[in-house]
Amino acid sequence: MNDMKKRRINNWNRTTIAVAATIALALVARADDSDVKVFWKDSLRLETEDGNNKLRLGGRIHWENAFFGDDEFGGKSVDDGDVFRRSRIYLSGQVQERYDFKMQYDFAGGDADFKDVYFGIKDVPVFGNLRVGQFKEPLSLEELNSSNSNSTIERANVNRLVPSRSAGIMAYNNFADSRIAAAAGLFRGADDSYGNYRGDGYAATARLSGLPYLNEDASQLMHLGIGYSYRDDDTATYKLSSDHSLAPSWKHSISNVDNTGVLGLEAALKLGSFSVQSEWVQADVDAPKGGDLDGYYVQAGYVLTGESRSYDQKLGAFKGVSPSSKFLEDGGIGAWEAVLRWSNLDFSDLAPNQEIDTWTIGLNWYLNKNIRAMLNYSNAELDDDNVDVIATRFQFAF
């Protein structure tokens, strides 16, 4: 019976993708009876001549490997291994200039799971822009950065406190020549299947970010941000783990929760090829066996070949490095980036000796805009127990 149900779900997923793709292509192809341009710009794109209707087909493959220096960490065995961390395909686009959408599925693990699946309306009076569906809640600089462009293989361990994708509705807008970004939404508080935090209630989440300093060519900027989420979960599950690939994790399930408040503070500075960013997050879990969970990270990076990390002013987050030369094209070597990060996560209110500290050193090679190779060395410490790990990622994204 379970196998039959699984087959029905898999068939439904395939059918959904096929139907959605066909409808999206038809909408763009027939809009206003315009001619359609088909071209490649880091991904496959279709666009009507007037630019009012657009379609983009893209995806990503992240293959990761981990090599541990010890056989045990924190009482759990660790083994060298590899995993297709992400294997995604998506369709996104714009219809009649005012409406946008995205449908993204992840096939890692052998079946299709929803990631971003939403539609939206632009320039709505009072609200600005509206989005409905499943997407990332507006909280945390590092979480809002795409995994395609984060400077380390895994996000910092404090990311375990932050919700990721949830189903809901959100209003968002920009002010002061796009130097201020604001977003607020109401969500069903269950995270997607790959998230670290899991809840079962409803949530209200908002974020405000801004650029108090921005020079003319955007090569230098200062970013400040604050986010807050109020969640009325009856139960909640958090994971304590270090911020490296294939590391063990410790789940903490909390029952009889009254509410949870998650507060995040962000700061970043970009000076040409050099950048530094930091976040502090606290989750105040109001429950008989709850407590204050908190953590932070400080990360610095330098692009050795002279490029700089780009920044999306509308989102209020970084986009990554675009190499000025392509590997093996006219003698190009791509772009090279060095990264150093210190991160901390403290769950000691839930259980004794549950605080983890991690050092990560990384080197990234951007062969072109679509291909990147990453090498990270991490050292994690939990209750006087240490583990070293070398991790790699080979990434193709379009």
Rosetta blueprint (number, residue, H / E / L):
1 M L
2 N H
3 D H
4 M H
5 K H
6 K H
7 R H
8 R H
9 I H
10 N H
11 N H
12 W H
13 N H
14 R H
15 T H
16 T H
17 I H
18 A H
19 V H
20 A H
21 A H
22 T H
23 I H
24 A H
25 L H
26 A H
27 L H
28 V H
29 A H
30 R H
31 A H
32 D H
33 D H
34 S L
35 D L
36 V E
37 K E
38 V E
39 F E
40 W E
41 K L
42 D L
43 S L
44 L E
45 R E
46 L E
47 E E
48 T E
49 E L
50 D L
51 G L
52 N L
53 N L
54 K E
55 L E
56 R E
57 L E
58 G E
59 G E
60 R E
61 I E
62 H E
63 W E
64 E E
65 N E
66 A E
67 F E
68 F E
69 G L
70 D L
71 D L
72 E E
73 F E
74 G L
75 G L
76 K E
77 S E
78 V L
79 D L
80 D L
81 G E
82 D E
83 V E
84 F E
85 R E
86 R E
87 S E
88 R E
89 I E
90 Y E
91 L E
92 S E
93 G E
94 Q E
95 V E
96 Q L
97 E L
98 R L
99 Y E
100 D E
101 F E
102 K E
103 M E
104 Q E
105 Y E
106 D E
107 F L
108 A L
109 G L
110 G L
111 D L
112 A L
113 D E
114 F E
115 K E
116 D E
117 V E
118 Y E
119 F E
120 G E
121 I E
122 K E
123 D E
124 V E
125 P L
126 V L
127 F L
128 G E
129 N E
130 L E
131 R E
132 V E
133 G E
134 Q E
135 F E
136 K E
137 E L
138 P L
139 L L
140 S L
141 L H
142 E H
143 E H
144 L H
145 N L
146 S L
147 S L
148 N L
149 S L
150 N L
151 S L
152 T L
153 I L
154 E L
155 R L
156 A L
157 N H
158 V H
159 N H
160 R H
161 L H
162 V L
163 P L
164 S L
165 R E
166 S E
167 A E
168 G E
169 I E
170 M E
171 A E
172 Y E
173 N E
174 N E
175 F E
176 A L
177 D L
178 S L
179 R L
180 I E
181 A E
182 A E
183 A E
184 A E
185 G E
186 L E
187 F E
188 R E
189 G L
190 A L
191 D L
192 D L
193 S L
194 Y L
195 G L
196 N L
197 Y L
198 R E
199 G E
200 D L
201 G L
202 Y E
203 A E
204 A E
205 T E
206 A E
207 R E
208 L E
209 S E
210 G E
211 L E
212 P E
213 Y E
214 L E
215 N L
216 E L
217 D L
218 A L
219 S L
220 Q E
221 L E
222 M E
223 H E
224 L E
225 G E
226 I E
227 G E
228 Y E
229 S E
230 Y E
231 R E
232 D L
233 D L
234 D L
235 T L
236 A E
237 T E
238 Y E
239 K E
240 L E
241 S E
242 S L
243 D L
244 H L
245 S L
246 L L
247 A L
248 P L
249 S E
250 W E
251 K E
252 H E
253 S E
254 I E
255 S L
256 N L
257 V L
258 D L
259 N E
260 T E
261 G E
262 V E
263 L E
264 G E
265 L E
266 E E
267 A E
268 A E
269 L E
270 K E
271 L E
272 G L
273 S L
274 F E
275 S E
276 V E
277 Q E
278 S E
279 E E
280 W E
281 V E
282 Q E
283 A E
284 D E
285 V E
286 D E
287 A L
288 P L
289 K L
290 G L
291 G E
292 D E
293 L E
294 D E
295 G E
296 Y E
297 Y E
298 V E
299 Q E
300 A E
301 G E
302 Y E
303 V E
304 L L
305 T L
306 G L
307 E L
308 S L
309 R E
310 S E
311 Y E
312 D E
313 Q L
314 K L
315 L L
316 G L
317 A E
318 F E
319 K E
320 G E
321 V E
322 S L
323 P L
324 S L
325 S L
326 K L
327 F L
328 L L
329 E L
330 D L
331 G L
332 G L
333 I L
334 G L
335 A E
336 W E
337 E E
338 A E
339 V E
340 L E
341 R E
342 W E
343 S E
344 N E
345 L E
346 D E
347 F L
348 S L
349 D L
350 L L
351 A L
352 P L
353 N L
354 Q L
355 E E
356 I E
357 D E
358 T E
359 W E
360 T E
361 I E
362 G E
363 L E
364 N E
365 W E
366 Y E
367 L L
368 N L
369 K L
370 N L
371 I E
372 R E
373 A E
374 M E
375 L E
376 N E
377 Y E
378 S E
379 N E
380 A E
381 E E
382 L E
383 D L
384 D L
385 D E
386 N E
387 V E
388 D E
389 V E
390 I E
391 A E
392 T E
393 R E
394 F E
395 Q E
396 F E
397 A E
398 F L
